[in-house]
Amino acid sequence: MEQMIEILEDIQPGVDYANCTTLIDDGILESFAILSIVGELEDVFGVSLTPAEIIPENFNSAQALWEMVQRLQKA
């Protein structure tokens, strides 16, 4: 999880990723940041995200992103 927060901080610093649960809903993460996150997750964690995974529920918090990565790693 710590690595996930580091990735998010590198892409868009200045957000309380440990506690925020509305990254998409509040417009904190825009489309370019989301694309950057997808690329980083694929590179760092060796997962492949399909368009079906790129939904607000998976990107609204660092925890949701982490849970998605863990699911994809097990698949």
ChimeraX attribute file (.defattr): number of C-alpha atoms within 10 A of each C-alpha:
attribute: neighborCount
match mode: 1-to-1
recipient: residues
	/A:1	12
	/A:2	9
	/A:3	11
	/A:4	21
	/A:5	20
	/A:6	13
	/A:7	18
	/A:8	21
	/A:9	14
	/A:10	11
	/A:11	15
	/A:12	16
	/A:13	12
	/A:14	8
	/A:15	14
	/A:16	14
	/A:17	20
	/A:18	13
	/A:19	10
	/A:20	14
	/A:21	17
	/A:22	17
	/A:23	19
	/A:24	18
	/A:25	12
	/A:26	11
	/A:27	10
	/A:28	14
	/A:29	20
	/A:30	12
	/A:31	11
	/A:32	10
	/A:33	14
	/A:34	16
	/A:35	13
	/A:36	14
	/A:37	21
	/A:38	19
	/A:39	14
	/A:40	17
	/A:41	19
	/A:42	13
	/A:43	11
	/A:44	11
	/A:45	14
	/A:46	12
	/A:47	20
	/A:48	14
	/A:49	15
	/A:50	8
	/A:51	6
	/A:52	6
	/A:53	15
	/A:54	14
	/A:55	10
	/A:56	13
	/A:57	16
	/A:58	17
	/A:59	23
	/A:60	21
	/A:61	21
	/A:62	24
	/A:63	19
	/A:64	15
	/A:65	21
	/A:66	19
	/A:67	14
	/A:68	18
	/A:69	21
	/A:70	13
	/A:71	11
	/A:72	15
	/A:73	12
	/A:74	7
	/A:75	7
